[in-house]
Amino acid sequence: MKIDILTIFPDYFSSPLNQSLVAKAIDKGIIDIKIWNIRDFTRDKHKTVDDVPYGGGSGMIMKIEPLVECLEEIEHHRGRGFKILLTPAGKVFNYEMAKELSNYDHVILICGRYEGVDARIEHFIDREISIGDYITMGGEVAALVVIESSIRFVKGVVGKEESVIFESFCDGLLEYPQYTRPYDFRGYKVPDILTSGDHKKILDWRKEQAILKTKRVRPELLGKRKFLKD
Ligand SMILES: C[S@@+](CC[C@H](N)C(=O)[O-])C[C@H]1O[C@@H](n2cnc3c(N)ncnc32)[C@H](O)[C@@H]1O
């Protein structure tokens, strides 16, 4: 899977893309990520990427020309991609969308900054995605959320494939509570059922716990449940 990221802060990505499963996926050649500095697509000596808003108002708006020229350069060299603008005004990202994006061979992510991007970008992209109903400083953190959650579904990225099949949201439930050693931590003991060795009972208990937890924390998920695990 190819992923291109347009940003004015290319260094932002150096550490997160060099850690853990993401770094391994890049090393193995499963994921090919390229970072593009939007400033390289400006024409003036100050490498200006923003300007004042038409109609007045506070803050600056990201200019359209460097973004579109950067997109054109990317597609010229790396082929057509599914182009996404990260914006709080987009469709809210979720498990299904992450899964859907993992099916694309090539995804291009545009990170906004300042007060956002010139609205005419809509004519040059395929989707607007928000990571939630709040505002971050820039689209870089949103790009990382989209990348980490989508590539989990790409074969070979997560060692054990069942980790991706049995986890929160995959069947409309949050995950059941998990424990590891020690058995007794300051008087808090692991539920006895988990040490019983009775796999059928453990499975039933986990199902029940997942439902109880979801009911308590995210009751709205239960309505959408598909019973994939049954
Ligand atoms: C400070 S925000 C701009 C917010 C904009 N003025 C608004 O009210 O919608 C700067 C950039 O951060 C990114 N951003 C902020 N919050 C986001 C979110 N919830 N989801 C995705 N991107 C976000 C976008 O790329 C945005 O252009």
The ligand as an SDF file (V2000), in Angstrom:
LIG
                    3D

 27 29  0  0  0  0  0  0  0  0999 V2000
   -6.7330   24.6020   13.5870 C   0  0  0  0  0  0  0  0  0  0  0  0
   -7.3760   23.4620   12.4330 S   0  0  0  0  0  0  0  0  0  0  0  0
   -8.5030   24.4440   11.5050 C   0  0  0  0  0  0  0  0  0  0  0  0
   -9.8960   24.3740   12.0510 C   0  0  0  0  0  0  0  0  0  0  0  0
  -10.9150   25.1520   11.2000 C   0  0  0  0  0  0  0  0  0  0  0  0
  -10.7600   26.5600   11.3410 N   0  0  0  0  0  0  0  0  0  0  0  0
  -12.3170   24.7520   11.6110 C   0  0  0  0  0  0  0  0  0  0  0  0
  -12.9260   25.4390   12.4360 O   0  0  0  0  0  0  0  0  0  0  0  0
  -12.8390   23.7290   11.1190 O   0  0  0  0  0  0  0  0  0  0  0  0
   -6.0440   23.2520   11.3060 C   0  0  0  0  0  0  0  0  0  0  0  0
   -6.0210   21.9270   10.5720 C   0  0  0  0  0  0  0  0  0  0  0  0
   -5.9560   20.8690   11.5010 O   0  0  0  0  0  0  0  0  0  0  0  0
   -6.5690   19.7200   10.9500 C   0  0  0  0  0  0  0  0  0  0  0  0
   -7.6050   19.2750   11.9000 N   0  0  0  0  0  0  0  0  0  0  0  0
   -8.0090   19.8820   13.0270 C   0  0  0  0  0  0  0  0  0  0  0  0
   -8.9470   19.1840   13.6650 N   0  0  0  0  0  0  0  0  0  0  0  0
   -9.1600   18.0720   12.9260 C   0  0  0  0  0  0  0  0  0  0  0  0
  -10.0340   16.9590   13.0420 C   0  0  0  0  0  0  0  0  0  0  0  0
  -10.8880   16.8390   14.0390 N   0  0  0  0  0  0  0  0  0  0  0  0
   -9.9740   16.0040   12.0910 N   0  0  0  0  0  0  0  0  0  0  0  0
   -9.1180   16.0990   11.0510 C   0  0  0  0  0  0  0  0  0  0  0  0
   -8.2770   17.1470   10.8750 N   0  0  0  0  0  0  0  0  0  0  0  0
   -8.2930   18.1180   11.7990 C   0  0  0  0  0  0  0  0  0  0  0  0
   -7.1390   20.1120    9.6000 C   0  0  0  0  0  0  0  0  0  0  0  0
   -6.2490   19.6900    8.6050 O   0  0  0  0  0  0  0  0  0  0  0  0
   -7.2050   21.6140    9.7050 C   0  0  0  0  0  0  0  0  0  0  0  0
   -7.1260   22.2270    8.4440 O   0  0  0  0  0  0  0  0  0  0  0  0
  1  2  1  0
  2  3  1  0
  2 10  1  0
  3  4  1  0
  4  5  1  0
  5  6  1  0
  5  7  1  0
  7  8  2  0
  7  9  1  0
 10 11  1  0
 11 12  1  0
 11 26  1  0
 12 13  1  0
 13 14  1  0
 13 24  1  0
 14 15  1  0
 14 23  1  0
 15 16  2  0
 16 17  1  0
 17 18  1  0
 17 23  2  0
 18 19  1  0
 18 20  2  0
 20 21  1  0
 21 22  2  0
 22 23  1  0
 24 25  1  0
 24 26  1  0
 26 27  1  0
M  CHG  2   2   1   9  -1
M  END
$$$$
